[in-house]
Amino acid sequence: MRQGSAFVTSDVHLGAVPQAAEEAFHGWLRWAGERGSLLVINGDLFDFWFEYRSVIPRGYSRTLGILADLVDDGLPVHLVGGNHDWWGGTFLTDEIGVHFHREPVTLELTGRRCLIAHGDGLGRGDLGYRALRTVLRGRFTQWAFRWLHPDIGARVARHVSRTELRTEAEEDPPSSREMELRSWASLQLEEDDSLDAVLLGHTHRPSCMEIVPGRYYLNSGDWLQHQSFLTFPPDGPIRLSSWDESKGVIAMDEVGDSLAT
């Protein structure tokens, strides 16, 4: 069993980020792989991912190769499906070797029991998206989409995504959706006292909040603007940090004392 910290990141949106951000992410993956005991990518690793029976979306080979190397080196890698890449499947699990989760999952990160979910469709409100999500994830929709030529499917996905237009400034007030996810996370912690933390992504806003003493809502942010991630060391506080390719890790916040047993 590997020793070291557990790392969590989210919302990389490969295929929609500039090449420099993608290369920085690759550098961070290698850095985390050298130091990690566990890696979690909490949704939207890809801006679009759909597994056809015999076609793999172009543009992700370098990232997939690095992930496969990390798995081969003994690092457990968990991918949580987000609203852009929920349609992952056996290519990721059987050929790359990652653990793929379509639903929220509870994992132990260096002694801390954490509920991990991307965040789309959780909590109250956002009824239009929730209805659309039900349709998009239905078996008939997946069957029909698979019959589209992959180039057409990718073009449709890019038109719907519009990830490149997300330029929300960090100083902007939290959106109503972000506030709703905080409330959802708070409710999970209040209802399940065995949880040490609830980890979300989706909002693209790094966040650390102590909901009840010693138990936290954590958002790992994104790679479009923040290049942020969470570190769960075997001892010492949880850290929210940003990655700079030239400077390395830049601390953003620390969260409480060690919860490791």
N, C-alpha and C positions, 0 to 999 in steps of 0.2 A: 504494500500500500504506500502510495507516494506521500511524502511529507511536504508541508508548505502551506501557503495561503490559498483560500478559495477566492476566485475572481468572478465578478458579475458585470456584464455590460449589456447594452441593448440598442436597438434602433440605429444600426449601421447603414442600412438602406443601400447596400451595394448595387451598383447600376445607376444610381441617381446622385451619388456624391462625387466630388472632383477626384481625379486620380491621386492627388496628393493626400487626400483623406483616406483613400483606400490603402495607399502604401503605408501611411502612418498606422492604420489598423493592423496591417500585416506585421509591422515592427512590434506593435504592442502584443499581438498574439504570440510571437516568438519569445518576447520578454516574459509574458505571463506563463508560457509553457515551461520556461526554465525554473520558475519559482513556485508553480502552482501544484496544489493537490486536487483541484477541481476547477472546471471552467463552466460557467453558465452564460449563454447568450439568450437574453430574455425577449425574444421576438424581433421581427423585422430585420434580421440579418440581411436579407435580400429585399430589394424594393419590389421585386416580383419573382416568385418561384412557383412553378407548377410542374409536377412530374408526369410527363407523358410516358407511354409505355417504353419507348425506345429513343427518346430525345431528352437531352438535358439542356436547360437554358444556357446560352453562351455568355461569357464574360466573368464567370465565377471560378474558373479552373485553378487560379493561383490560391485563392482563399480556401477552396476545398482541398487542395493539395496540402496546405499548411495544417488544416484541421486533421486530415488523415495522418499526417506525420505526428501530430501531438497525440492522437489516439494510439498510434503504433508505439509511441514512446511511453505509454502507460497512463496518460492523463485522461480521466473521465471528462467527457465533453457533453453538456446537455444543451439542446436547442429547444426553446419554447416557441411554438408557432404564434406569430403575430397576425395582424390584419392584412399584412402584405405577403406572408409566406406560410400561412396555415396549411397549405396544400403539400407540405413535405411528405415524404414517404420512404419506401424501401431503398431508394438510392442513397439517401442520407444515412439510414440506419445500417444497411447491409454492406455498402461499398465504402462509405466514409467512416462508419463505425460510431457515430454519435448516438446519444439517446434523444429521441424526438418526442416532444409532448404537445399534444393538441389542446389540452385542458390545463388549468392551474395544477401545479404539483407542489408537494411539500418535500423539501430536501434538507438534510443536515449539512450546514456549512461550518466546518471546524467547530463542532459542538453546539451550534446555534440552530434551532429548529425554525425553518423559514418557509412561509407560503410564497410561492413564486408564480406570478401571472403577468402576461403582457399588459393587460389593462383595457383592451378594446371590448366594448359591450358590457362592462361591469358597472354595477351601481344603478342608480335611477337615471331617468332621462335618456336622451339620445335615441328616442324610439325609432326614428327613421333608419338610422344605421343598424339598429338591432334587428329590425325587420329585414333589411337588405342582407345582413350577415347570415340570417337563417336561410335565405334563398341561395346565397353564394356558396354556402357550405353543404347544401343539399346534394344528395347523390345524383339526381337528375342533372343539376347544373354542372357538376363535375364531369359527368358522362358527356354532356353536350359540348362543354368547353374543350374536352380532349379531342373532339373531332375537328376543331378549328386548326388550320395550319399554324404551327408555332409562331411564325412571324406575325401573323394576324393577331394571335392571342397576346403576344408581347406588346404589340402596338395598342391594343385595347387597354391593357393593364397600365401602360405609361400614360395614356390619356386620362384614365380614372385616377391614377395615383397623384400626380402633380406635386411630388415630394420636393422638387427643386424650388417650389414657391414658398416653402416654409421658412420664413425669415424672422420669426418672433424673437424680439430682443429679450435678453435675460432680465432686464429691468422692468419689462411689461408686467402688469398685474396678472396673477394666475387666472386662467380661463375657468369658466363654469365647469367644464369637463374635468379639469385638473382638481378643482375643489371637490367634485363628486367622487373622484378616485381616492382622494385623501379620506373622505368620509367612509368610503367602502373599506379601505384598509383599516381604519380605526375600528369599524364594526367587527371585522375579523379578529382583531386583537382583543377586543372586549369580550367576544363570545368564546374564544378559545385561548385559555390562559396558558396552554402549552406552547404557544407560538412566541418566539423571541422577536421576529420581525416579519413584516409583509413587504415583498419586493415587487415593484411594478416598473414598467417602462411607458411607452406609448405617448406620453405628454411631451417628450423631448426636453424636459426641465429637470436637471439634477436636484435632488431634494433629500434632506435628512430631517425627520421629525420624531421626537420622543412623544408617543401617544399616551402611554402609561409608564410609570417609572421602570426604566431598564428595558423597555420594549418599543420597537421603532417601525415607522413607515419610511421606506427607502426607495428612491427612484434613481436609477442608474443613468438617466439622461440620454444623450445621443452622440452620434459621430458627425452629424451635419454641422453643428456649431461648437459643441463642448468637448468632444472626444473624451468623454467621461466614463468612469467605471468605479465599482465598489471593490474594496479589498477586505476580506475576512481573515485576519491573521490567526494563527493558533493561540496567540496570547496578545493582549493589547487591544486597543479600540478598533472598531470597524472604521474604515476610512473611505471617504468619497474623494476621488482624485481625477485629475485631467492628464492626458498624455500629450507630450510635446516631443516630436520626433528628434529634435536636436537637444532638448534639455532633459528628456525623460519624464518622470512622474512629477506632477505639480499638485500638492495637497490643496484640496478645496474645503474639507471639513472632516472632523472626527466625531464619532458617535459613541459616547459612553465608555464604560470599562469593559474589560474582557468578559464574555459570556461563556467562554469555552470551559469545559469541565476537565 
